[in-house]
Amino acid sequence: MNSTGALRSLRISAALAVAGLSACAGLDAGQCRDADWYEIGYRDARYKLQSQAELYTQQCERHGVKVDAARYEQGLRQGRYDFPDRMT
């Protein structure tokens, strides 16, 4: 395979990976109801994500579940404190 073909293959693989991860990001009704918002915020900070509170609010409102944004932000802050080398 030449370098152009390899580059195209890499781009296609990357696009498929991003699409797959995006599909996994959604929360279903059970996940919204059973969520430990502190732990979710902590996890998001560990993986160097910006606040996802608005996204989770939109997803869970569809299922009639209110996100505890204060607990989420507490977990996010603690995770950023515990994993400072992973944040920019």
Secondary structure, DSSP 8 states (H G I E B T S, - for coil): --HHHHHHHHHHHHHHHHHHHHHHT---HHHHHH--HHHHHHHHHHTT----HHHHHHHHHTTT----HHHHHHHHHHHHHH-GGG--
